[in-house]
Amino acid sequence: MTGLQDMIFIGEIVLQIKIARRAAERLQATHSNFDRVEVWCSIQSILVAAANVSKILWPNNKYKLRGERLRQLLKVKKDNLLVDRKFRNNFEHYDERIEEWFKKHSGGVYIDLSMNPSLRGGSLTYHHRGYNSFNNTVIFRGELLDLSEILNTLEEIFENCKPYALT
């Protein structure tokens, strides 16, 4: 990999982090001015931007060396949260998740795009996609993802990009 390639990939990482930041700002703004579409647009933007950074730093095996080089250059730890793209995949492949759900559950409860489901009590298993505005977490069928942790992780990577890219 050349220095130019490194700079291009780092520039893309910086862009994706800025997209996630902007989405986080929009999401925060929805707390005082509720707009359901904007909530989910913002969440999806954060997840996709984080996944794009993840794909650059942990690419498929064909580009494994590039990922290793960039992670070393940017001092990204092996246990970084972005390694796991499960939540993004749940949103990106939501059509498949619907199919899988109805193969296992022939009927019953199906709650989607719920706001603050953790405050309601009871099982979160039936909440397919939910957002808790009080602690900035996303729920997918009972599993939680802390968006603040994802955003903090992106910020750490952003700081390590500064010596190599125009920010």
N, CA, C and O of each residue as an XYZ file, in Angstrom:
668
protein
N       0.853     -1.174      0.000
C       0.000      0.000      0.000
C       0.895      1.233      0.000
O       1.928      1.272      0.668
N       0.483      2.219     -0.750
C       1.263      3.446     -0.834
C       0.744      4.484      0.154
O      -0.343      4.354      0.716
N       1.548      5.503      0.343
C       1.130      6.601      1.206
C      -0.137      7.263      0.695
O      -0.984      7.678      1.487
N      -0.275      7.367     -0.629
C      -1.471      7.953     -1.209
C      -2.704      7.109     -0.867
O      -3.747      7.651     -0.501
N      -2.585      5.804     -0.985
C      -3.711      4.924     -0.634
C      -4.083      5.086      0.839
O      -5.261      5.173      1.186
N      -3.078      5.124      1.687
C      -3.336      5.321      3.120
C      -4.143      6.599      3.341
O      -5.130      6.609      4.076
N      -3.701      7.680      2.687
C      -4.368      8.971      2.872
C      -5.806      8.937      2.355
O      -6.691      9.557      2.946
N      -6.043      8.225      1.268
C      -7.393      8.131      0.719
C      -8.299      7.370      1.686
O      -9.421      7.797      1.957
N      -7.811      6.243      2.205
C      -8.608      5.482      3.169
C      -8.837      6.273      4.451
O      -9.943      6.271      4.992
N      -7.818      6.938      4.933
C      -7.965      7.742      6.155
C      -8.930      8.898      5.907
O      -9.734      9.237      6.776
N      -8.849      9.498      4.727
C      -9.806     10.553      4.376
C     -11.241     10.040      4.379
O     -12.153     10.744      4.812
N     -11.441      8.826      3.901
C     -12.784      8.236      3.910
C     -13.240      7.943      5.335
O     -14.410      8.137      5.665
N     -12.333      7.483      6.170
C     -12.672      7.257      7.579
C     -13.114      8.566      8.227
O     -14.115      8.604      8.943
N     -12.368      9.632      7.976
C     -12.710     10.952      8.526
C     -14.090     11.389      8.038
O     -14.896     11.879      8.828
N     -14.368     11.216      6.749
C     -15.673     11.581      6.210
C     -16.793     10.802      6.900
O     -17.802     11.386      7.293
N     -16.622      9.494      7.050
C     -17.654      8.672      7.686
C     -17.881      9.080      9.139
O     -19.014      9.065      9.620
N     -16.822      9.440      9.826
C     -16.965      9.886     11.221
C     -17.716     11.213     11.265
O     -18.541     11.423     12.155
N     -17.448     12.096     10.334
C     -18.186     13.363     10.278
C     -19.665     13.122      9.967
O     -20.527     13.826     10.493
N     -19.964     12.149      9.130
C     -21.360     11.789      8.845
C     -22.028     11.282     10.117
O     -23.160     11.660     10.421
N     -21.332     10.430     10.857
C     -21.884      9.906     12.118
C     -22.101     11.037     13.114
O     -23.122     11.063     13.801
N     -21.168     11.961     13.202
C     -21.324     13.115     14.101
C     -22.573     13.912     13.763
O     -23.376     14.239     14.637
N     -22.722     14.218     12.474
C     -23.870     15.011     12.032
C     -25.174     14.284     12.346
O     -26.151     14.900     12.774
N     -25.182     12.980     12.131
C     -26.374     12.185     12.438
C     -26.659     12.198     13.942
O     -27.817     12.261     14.354
N     -25.620     12.138     14.748
C     -25.792     12.182     16.206
C     -26.372     13.529     16.639
O     -27.205     13.581     17.543
N     -25.942     14.607     16.006
C     -26.497     15.932     16.307
C     -27.978     15.985     15.950
O     -28.790     16.518     16.707
N     -28.321     15.427     14.789
C     -29.733     15.404     14.373
C     -30.557     14.551     15.336
O     -31.679     14.912     15.692
N     -29.994     13.423     15.752
C     -30.699     12.545     16.678
C     -30.952     13.257     18.002
O     -32.050     13.170     18.552
N     -29.955     13.954     18.511
C     -30.105     14.706     19.761
C     -31.183     15.772     19.624
O     -31.954     16.002     20.556
N     -31.239     16.417     18.474
C     -32.243     17.461     18.246
C     -33.660     16.901     18.267
O     -34.603     17.629     18.578
N     -33.825     15.627     17.943
C     -35.168     15.030     17.947
C     -35.712     14.859     19.358
O     -36.917     14.679     19.535
N     -34.850     14.910     20.362
C     -35.315     14.732     21.744
C     -36.264     15.852     22.166
O     -37.164     15.632     22.977
N     -36.067     17.044     21.621
C     -36.953     18.156     21.979
C     -38.021     18.401     20.911
O     -39.038     19.042     21.179
N     -37.790     17.900     19.727
C     -38.733     18.109     18.627
C     -38.929     16.763     17.936
O     -38.312     16.496     16.904
N     -39.775     15.928     18.495
C     -39.897     14.548     18.052
C     -40.298     14.442     16.583
O     -41.315     14.985     16.151
N     -39.479     13.735     15.847
C     -39.746     13.430     14.446
C     -39.300     11.981     14.251
O     -38.106     11.698     14.148
N     -40.247     11.094     14.201
C     -39.957      9.656     14.151
C     -39.055      9.282     12.964
O     -38.137      8.475     13.114
N     -39.311      9.857     11.811
C     -38.490      9.545     10.640
C     -37.063     10.030     10.859
O     -36.109      9.327     10.523
N     -36.913     11.217     11.415
C     -35.564     11.747     11.662
C     -34.816     10.906     12.692
O     -33.608     10.704     12.569
N     -35.529     10.415     13.709
C     -34.899      9.535     14.696
C     -34.266      8.346     13.993
O     -33.087      8.056     14.195
N     -35.042      7.661     13.170
C     -34.551      6.432     12.541
C     -33.585      6.709     11.403
O     -32.690      5.905     11.144
N     -33.751      7.827     10.726
C     -32.782      8.241      9.711
C     -31.424      8.487     10.361
O     -30.393      8.073      9.832
N     -31.428      9.150     11.490
C     -30.188      9.464     12.205
C     -29.519      8.202     12.739
O     -28.307      8.031     12.605
N     -30.304      7.330     13.338
C     -29.750      6.076     13.869
C     -29.144      5.254     12.753
O     -28.028      4.748     12.876
N     -29.878      5.124     11.669
C     -29.370      4.339     10.540
C     -28.089      4.952      9.979
O     -27.162      4.225      9.622
N     -28.027      6.268      9.899
C     -26.819      6.941      9.407
C     -25.614      6.667     10.309
O     -24.507      6.438      9.821
N     -25.834      6.692     11.619
C     -24.742      6.392     12.560
C     -24.259      4.964     12.353
O     -23.056      4.714     12.271
N     -25.199      4.029     12.271
C     -24.828      2.616     12.114
C     -24.091      2.355     10.803
O     -23.103      1.621     10.782
N     -24.563      2.947      9.722
C     -23.924      2.729      8.417
C     -22.537      3.376      8.380
O     -21.587      2.775      7.879
N     -22.418      4.591      8.905
C     -21.104      5.252      8.906
C     -20.105      4.451      9.747
O     -18.953      4.277      9.348
N     -20.547      3.965     10.908
C     -19.664      3.157     11.756
C     -19.284      1.862     11.041
O     -18.138      1.420     11.121
N     -20.232      1.265     10.353
C     -19.939      0.028      9.612
C     -18.983      0.297      8.458
O     -18.139     -0.545      8.154
N     -19.096      1.448      7.814
C     -18.173      1.779      6.728
C     -16.742      1.922      7.248
O     -15.792      1.481      6.602
N     -16.600      2.538      8.411
C     -15.271      2.620      9.033
C     -14.785      1.207      9.361
O     -13.624      0.869      9.131
N     -15.672      0.407      9.891
C     -15.334     -0.977     10.234
C     -14.852     -1.745      9.015
O     -13.866     -2.478      9.090
N     -15.540     -1.583      7.895
C     -15.165     -2.323      6.679
C     -13.802     -1.881      6.146
O     -13.071     -2.681      5.562
N     -13.468     -0.625      6.346
C     -12.144     -0.161      5.922
C     -11.059     -0.760      6.821
O     -10.010     -1.187      6.340
N     -11.318     -0.785      8.114
C     -10.306     -1.248      9.070
C     -10.282     -2.766      9.248
O      -9.253     -3.327      9.623
N     -11.406     -3.436      8.982
C     -11.484     -4.903      9.071
C     -12.139     -5.430      7.801
O     -13.264     -5.929      7.834
N     -11.423     -5.316      6.674
C     -12.009     -5.752      5.405
C     -12.047     -7.280      5.307
O     -11.536     -7.989      6.175
N     -12.664     -7.763      4.232
C     -12.654     -9.212      4.017
C     -11.216     -9.673      3.769
O     -10.315     -8.857      3.577
N     -11.021    -10.956      3.775
C      -9.667    -11.534      3.706
C      -8.859    -11.083      2.496
O      -7.632    -11.015      2.564
N      -9.517    -10.782      1.409
C      -8.805    -10.353      0.198
C      -7.986     -9.083      0.459
O      -6.936     -8.882     -0.150
N      -8.470     -8.233      1.361
C      -7.804     -6.959      1.651
C      -7.310     -6.886      3.096
O      -7.146     -5.802      3.655
N      -7.082     -8.023      3.674
C      -6.691     -8.146      5.081
C      -5.467     -7.286      5.439
O      -5.439     -6.646      6.490
N      -4.473     -7.279      4.567
C      -3.240     -6.525      4.856
C      -3.502     -5.024      4.957
O      -2.900     -4.333      5.779
N      -4.404     -4.530      4.116
C      -4.759     -3.114      4.195
C      -5.337     -2.788      5.566
O      -4.965     -1.788      6.179
N      -6.236     -3.621      6.039
C      -6.841     -3.399      7.342
C      -5.818     -3.419      8.455
O      -5.837     -2.571      9.347
N      -4.924     -4.392      8.397
C      -3.883     -4.490      9.422
C      -3.007     -3.245      9.417
O      -2.680     -2.699     10.471
N      -2.632     -2.805      8.230
C      -1.772     -1.624      8.110
C      -2.470     -0.385      8.674
O      -1.878      0.365      9.451
N      -3.711     -0.176      8.287
C      -4.430      1.013      8.754
C      -4.682      0.965     10.261
O      -4.548      1.982     10.942
N      -5.043     -0.198     10.784
C      -5.268     -0.309     12.236
C      -3.981     -0.006     13.000
O      -4.010      0.635     14.051
N      -2.860     -0.468     12.469
C      -1.571     -0.187     13.120
C      -1.258      1.304     13.037
O      -0.861      1.918     14.028
N      -1.436      1.873     11.872
C      -1.157      3.285     11.655
C      -2.016      4.168     12.568
O      -1.538      5.167     13.106
N      -3.283      3.791     12.736
C      -4.226      4.593     13.516
C      -4.350      4.130     14.966
O      -5.188      4.632     15.715
N      -3.515      3.176     15.354
C      -3.469      2.682     16.740
C      -4.841      2.188     17.218
O      -5.282      2.510     18.321
N      -5.499      1.404     16.369
C      -6.816      0.860     16.692
C      -6.618     -0.457     17.431
O      -5.919     -1.351     16.954
N      -7.236     -0.565     18.591
C      -7.088     -1.756     19.427
C      -7.836     -2.953     18.833
O      -8.823     -2.798     18.115
N      -7.334     -4.151     19.156
C      -7.939     -5.378     18.642
C      -9.368     -5.575     19.131
O     -10.192     -6.148     18.419
N      -9.670     -5.108     20.332
C     -11.005     -5.306     20.904
C     -11.949     -4.125     20.625
O     -12.910     -3.912     21.364
N     -11.681     -3.377     19.582
C     -12.477     -2.216     19.222
C     -13.933     -2.614     18.952
O     -14.196     -3.651     18.342
N     -14.864     -1.791     19.406
C     -16.299     -2.056     19.230
C     -16.725     -2.176     17.772
O     -17.704     -2.857     17.468
N     -16.008     -1.528     16.880
C     -16.421     -1.502     15.479
C     -16.171     -2.817     14.746
O     -16.636     -3.000     13.621
N     -15.448     -3.720     15.374
C     -15.218     -5.025     14.741
C     -16.557     -5.712     14.460
O     -16.724     -6.355     13.424
N     -17.488     -5.574     15.370
C     -18.780     -6.250     15.278
C     -19.776     -5.382     14.507
O     -20.139     -4.297     14.961
N     -20.213     -5.855     13.353
C     -21.175     -5.112     12.528
C     -22.585     -5.718     12.621
O     -23.429     -5.491     11.754
N     -22.817     -6.479     13.672
C     -24.083     -7.190     13.829
C     -25.292     -6.251     13.802
O     -26.264     -6.521     13.097
N     -25.244     -5.156     14.558
C     -26.389     -4.254     14.601
C     -26.636     -3.619     13.247
O     -27.780     -3.535     12.799
N     -25.588     -3.175     12.599
C     -25.752     -2.597     11.263
C     -26.373     -3.643     10.345
O     -27.268     -3.329      9.560
N     -25.906     -4.880     10.440
C     -26.451     -5.935      9.597
C     -27.931     -6.168      9.874
O     -28.700     -6.442      8.953
N     -28.335     -6.061     11.142
C     -29.753     -6.217     11.466
C     -30.601     -5.157     10.765
O     -31.713     -5.443     10.323
N     -30.084     -3.951     10.666
C     -30.812     -2.879      9.995
C     -30.703     -3.009      8.477
O     -31.690     -2.832      7.763
N     -29.519     -3.313      7.994
C     -29.321     -3.402      6.544
C     -30.054     -4.598      5.939
O     -30.531     -4.530      4.806
N     -30.140     -5.667      6.680
C     -30.800     -6.888      6.188
C     -32.121     -7.109      6.915
O     -32.487     -8.239      7.237
N     -32.819     -6.027      7.165
C     -34.057     -6.113      7.937
C     -35.090     -7.000      7.257
O     -35.863     -7.683      7.929
N     -35.105     -6.993      5.947
C     -36.039     -7.856      5.223
C     -35.830     -9.325      5.595
O     -36.794    -10.075      5.755
N     -34.575     -9.727      5.730
C     -34.270    -11.109      6.120
C     -34.675    -11.366      7.566
O     -35.139    -12.457      7.900
N     -34.501    -10.368      8.419
C     -34.870    -10.528      9.823
C     -36.386    -10.720      9.965
O     -36.840    -11.470     10.829
N     -37.157    -10.046      9.122
C     -38.606    -10.223      9.134
C     -38.949    -11.659      8.739
O     -39.737    -12.324      9.413
N     -38.358    -12.127      7.654
C     -38.606    -13.501      7.192
C     -38.267    -14.509      8.290
O     -39.051    -15.411      8.587
N     -37.088    -14.343      8.886
C     -36.641    -15.269      9.938
C     -37.594    -15.249     11.129
O     -37.889    -16.296     11.705
N     -38.075    -14.068     11.501
C     -38.980    -13.934     12.640
C     -40.263    -14.735     12.405
O     -40.709    -15.481     13.276
N     -40.842    -14.572     11.226
C     -42.120    -15.232     10.975
C     -41.972    -16.728     10.700
O     -42.952    -17.468     10.786
N     -40.779    -17.175     10.376
C     -40.550    -18.622     10.295
C     -40.580    -19.235     11.697
O     -41.035    -20.365     11.878
N     -40.099    -18.492     12.671
C     -40.044    -18.980     14.058
C     -41.314    -18.662     14.838
O     -41.682    -19.402     15.750
N     -41.983    -17.575     14.490
C     -43.160    -17.109     15.220
C     -44.300    -16.938     14.227
O     -44.323    -15.964     13.474
N     -45.217    -17.845     14.216
C     -46.289    -17.806     13.218
C     -47.278    -16.664     13.456
O     -48.067    -16.337     12.569
N     -47.245    -16.087     14.580
C     -48.147    -14.973     14.879
C     -47.628    -14.244     16.097
O     -46.436    -14.297     16.400
N     -48.496    -13.580     16.777
C     -48.098    -12.953     18.024
C     -47.713    -11.504     17.874
O     -48.155    -10.813     16.956
N     -46.887    -11.060     18.785
C     -46.537     -9.651     18.925
C     -45.385     -9.280     17.998
O     -44.400    -10.011     17.891
N     -45.520     -8.148     17.337
C     -44.461     -7.614     16.492
C     -44.449     -6.107     16.697
O     -45.287     -5.392     16.148
N     -43.496     -5.626     17.488
C     -43.393     -4.195     17.795
C     -42.140     -3.659     17.115
O     -41.051     -4.207     17.287
N     -42.296     -2.592     16.346
C     -41.167     -2.060     15.593
C     -41.103     -0.541     15.749
O     -42.121      0.123     15.943
N     -39.897     -0.015     15.661
C     -39.628      1.421     15.723
C     -40.188      2.053     16.999
O     -40.762      3.141     16.972
N     -40.011      1.357     18.093
C     -40.551      1.845     19.365
C     -39.611      2.858     20.006
O     -38.390      2.788     19.866
N     -40.219      3.791     20.707
C     -39.462      4.824     21.402
C     -39.469      4.524     22.897
O     -40.524      4.303     23.490
N     -38.291      4.518     23.493
C     -38.086      4.265     24.917
C     -38.749      2.974     25.407
O     -39.453      2.981     26.417
N     -38.528      1.875     24.697
C     -39.170      0.618     25.108
C     -38.689      0.111     26.458
O     -39.426     -0.613     27.128
N     -37.490      0.462     26.880
C     -36.969     -0.007     28.165
C     -37.746      0.569     29.342
O     -37.736     -0.003     30.432
N     -38.413      1.687     29.132
C     -39.186      2.309     30.201
C     -40.522      1.606     30.433
O     -41.150      1.780     31.478
N     -40.942      0.826     29.468
C     -42.249      0.165     29.562
C     -42.218     -1.110     30.386
O     -43.259     -1.598     30.824
N     -41.037     -1.645     30.595
C     -40.926     -2.912     31.322
C     -41.324     -4.069     30.429
O     -41.729     -3.870     29.284
N     -41.210     -5.253     30.944
C     -41.556     -6.431     30.165
C     -40.425     -6.840     29.235
O     -39.334     -6.271     29.258
N     -40.714     -7.825     28.431
C     -39.713     -8.379     27.534
C     -39.444     -7.448     26.358
O     -40.369     -6.906     25.753
N     -38.172     -7.272     26.048
C     -37.788     -6.463     24.886
C     -37.599     -7.325     23.643
O     -37.265     -6.812     22.575
N     -37.810     -8.618     23.777
C     -37.611     -9.547     22.670
C     -38.507     -9.218     21.489
O     -38.119     -9.434     20.341
N     -39.702     -8.697     21.751
C     -40.639     -8.404     20.672
C     -40.440     -7.020     20.063
O     -41.120     -6.658     19.103
N     -39.512     -6.248     20.618
C     -39.189     -4.936     20.059
C     -38.093     -5.148     19.016
O     -36.921     -5.330     19.346
N     -38.500     -5.120     17.766
C     -37.555     -5.421     16.703
C     -36.540     -4.312     16.541
O     -35.344     -4.580     16.425
N     -36.987     -3.094     16.532
C     -36.091     -1.942     16.544
C     -36.665     -0.942     17.538
O     -37.832     -0.563     17.451
N     -35.845     -0.527     18.466
C     -36.286      0.438     19.460
C     -35.164      1.392     19.798
O     -33.988      1.045     19.685
N     -35.521      2.589     20.210
C     -34.536      3.595     20.600
C     -34.900      4.169     21.955
O     -36.031      4.600     22.179
N     -33.925      4.170     22.860
C     -34.069      4.774     24.180
C     -33.364      6.131     24.168
O     -32.135      6.203     24.179
N     -34.147      7.189     24.146
C     -33.559      8.530     24.075
C     -32.895      8.938     25.386
O     -32.011      9.794     25.386
N     -33.304      8.345     26.493
C     -32.749      8.733     27.786
C     -31.313      8.236     27.983
O     -30.560      8.836     28.750
N     -30.923      7.154     27.306
C     -29.539      6.678     27.435
C     -28.869      6.409     26.087
O     -27.786      5.827     26.040
N     -29.498      6.825     25.002
C     -28.933      6.744     23.652
C     -28.568      5.310     23.253
O     -27.492      5.054     22.713
N     -29.486      4.389     23.530
C     -29.265      2.992     23.141
C     -30.301      2.553     22.121
O     -31.439      3.023     22.109
N     -29.873      1.644     21.275
C     -30.743      1.034     20.278
C     -30.979     -0.406     20.707
O     -30.070     -1.082     21.188
N     -32.196     -0.859     20.529
C     -32.551     -2.231     20.867
C     -32.927     -2.955     19.584
O     -33.652     -2.423     18.743
N     -32.430     -4.161     19.449
C     -32.900     -5.037     18.388
C     -33.186     -6.395     19.026
O     -32.270     -7.125     19.404
N     -34.461     -6.714     19.137
C     -34.913     -7.984     19.703
C     -34.214     -8.335     21.014
O     -33.696     -9.440     21.178
N     -34.207     -7.397     21.927
C     -33.687     -7.640     23.264
C     -32.213     -7.341     23.443
O     -31.730     -7.314     24.575
N     -31.487     -7.116     22.370
C     -30.067     -6.788     22.475
C     -29.895     -5.273     22.390
O     -30.568     -4.603     21.606
N     -28.985     -4.744     23.208
C     -28.746     -3.306     23.266
C     -27.431     -2.925     22.599
O     -26.441     -3.654     22.666
N     -27.449     -1.778     21.963
C     -26.237     -1.165     21.429
C     -26.208      0.265     21.928
O     -27.156      1.021     21.718
N     -25.129      0.637     22.584
C     -24.972      1.990     23.108
C     -24.373      2.872     22.005
O     -23.192      2.755     21.676
N     -25.199      3.748     21.445
C     -24.721      4.623     20.371
C     -23.639      5.570     20.853
O     -22.748      5.929     20.084
N     -23.700      5.983     22.113
C     -22.659      6.873     22.648
C     -21.304      6.188     22.642
O     -20.288      6.817     22.345
N     -21.285      4.906     22.967
C     -20.017      4.158     22.924
C     -19.488      4.067     21.494
O     -18.286      4.201     21.263
N     -20.376      3.843     20.549
C     -19.962      3.789     19.142
C     -19.398      5.141     18.714
O     -18.344      5.212     18.081
N     -20.102      6.200     19.062
C     -19.637      7.539     18.693
C     -18.315      7.880     19.371
O     -17.451      8.496     18.747
N     -18.137      7.498     20.628
C     -16.861      7.724     21.320
C     -15.732      6.949     20.649
O     -14.618      7.456     20.520
N     -16.014      5.738     20.230
C     -15.010      4.921     19.534
C     -14.612      5.581     18.220
O     -13.433      5.621     17.866
N     -15.600      6.096     17.504
C     -15.298      6.809     16.259
C     -14.442      8.039     16.528
O     -13.534      8.345     15.755
N     -14.724      8.746     17.617
C     -13.937      9.938     17.960
C     -12.479      9.588     18.266
O     -11.569     10.330     17.898
N     -12.264      8.468     18.934
C     -10.887      8.022     19.205
C     -10.143      7.780     17.890
O      -8.987      8.177     17.739
N     -10.807      7.137     16.957
C     -10.185      6.888     15.656
C      -9.946      8.213     14.936
O      -8.901      8.404     14.314
N     -10.906      9.120     15.020
C     -10.772     10.430     14.388
C      -9.529     11.155     14.900
O      -8.767     11.719     14.115
N      -9.329     11.138     16.205
C      -8.156     11.797     16.791
C      -6.859     11.204     16.234
O      -5.886     11.923     16.009
N      -6.856      9.900     16.018
C      -5.658      9.243     15.484
C      -5.490      9.483     13.987
O      -4.417      9.234     13.439
N      -6.529      9.960     13.327
C      -6.446     10.295     11.902
C      -5.821     11.672     11.687
O      -5.266     11.937     10.621
N      -5.903     12.533     12.665
C      -5.483     13.925     12.498
C      -4.079     14.113     11.923
O      -3.891     14.973     11.063
N      -3.082     13.333     12.373
C      -1.749     13.552     11.796
C      -1.653     13.180     10.307
O      -0.699     13.566      9.632
N      -2.630     12.439      9.804
C      -2.530     11.906      8.440
C      -3.513     12.500      7.457
O      -3.358     12.321      6.249
N      -4.523     13.204      7.945
C      -5.567     13.675      7.031
C      -5.967     15.104      7.355
O      -5.773     15.590      8.469
N      -6.522     15.753      6.363
C      -7.108     17.072      6.595
C      -8.447     16.835      7.273
O      -9.323     16.181      6.707
N      -8.610     17.355      8.471
C      -9.846     17.148      9.207
C     -10.623     18.419      9.214
O     -11.712     18.474      9.785
